[in-house]
């Protein structure tokens, strides 16, 4: 049995539409998804603000809080927690040039309104964590905004969130590109620098997504380890990615099994989860998936993670130590491959 608790977002079960084609599966209601997630063994749900409060722009602050309480009742019904709430700024017409970094001051204020409402929703749903995926925060045209100014705008926005609620934690999910051309905060190192520049670095950390690290040409396990060394890894989004191309959100471990093994290994070796952290999955079904298999990619990811967890438990640290002492890294690599192949 896994020692970890797992979380998942409702967007991970979707209709299969993408930039090049229409939906291929039927829509599934929020309650049906949440019930199924509970049956599969998930402990918490990841929310965007408009997952918790659909059509959020239509409502007053009071109405938003009430609707968040209603969503919390649905979680309670199935024994699940809310892991975090994230403002979904990238889908709104106000944010075509970014939210916090928009060159339009009215649009920047709209982004702050959504951020503050996300904090309100998080509080109503029993979590103190707000995730910022900075999807359109950067530039499409290199000369359209100064990276110095844009970085300062992000820090100012996070400071306003920290001031709005003195108990909330802000978790940045870095990504180097897509949908924006040039991201302002593309790696976990950028997240650490932003955190250090805020008014309360103890409440600002990071969410490492496997695919985003691969898109930056980095090793996800090393990005995880870097954040953990700084005491800043607030959550993870595990998935997989076939090379440096568009963000694929493939099932965990299906492309890079050794890389996936080392992500599980670094989490387990360093006590991830000891302070209530969840292992989040952010994986999407292929467009070819049938309606009846809408949850199979999540089942696969859980099974692969737990199988790799068992491999980590059987890892021979004494043999590793001997290999390191003699610099026999070829032997160590072969051992790891045999372990993954089930030969040892």
Secondary structure as UniProt FT lines:
FT   STRAND          6..9
FT   HELIX           10..12
FT   TURN            19..20
FT   HELIX           30..40
FT   STRAND          44..48
FT   HELIX           49..52
FT   TURN            54..55
FT   HELIX           56..58
FT   HELIX           61..77
FT   TURN            78..79
FT   STRAND          81..86
FT   HELIX           89..91
FT   HELIX           93..95
FT   TURN            96..97
FT   TURN            100..101
FT   HELIX           105..124
FT   TURN            125..126
FT   STRAND          129..133
FT   TURN            135..136
FT   STRAND          138..139
FT   TURN            142..143
FT   HELIX           147..164
FT   TURN            166..167
FT   STRAND          169..173
FT   STRAND          182..183
FT   HELIX           188..197
FT   HELIX           201..203
FT   STRAND          204..209
FT   HELIX           210..215
FT   TURN            216..217
FT   HELIX           220..229
FT   TURN            230..231
FT   STRAND          233..238
FT   TURN            252..253
FT   HELIX           257..269
FT   TURN            270..275
FT   STRAND          279..281
FT   TURN            287..288
FT   HELIX           291..293
FT   TURN            294..295
FT   HELIX           296..313
FT   HELIX           317..325
FT   TURN            326..327
FT   HELIX           329..341
//
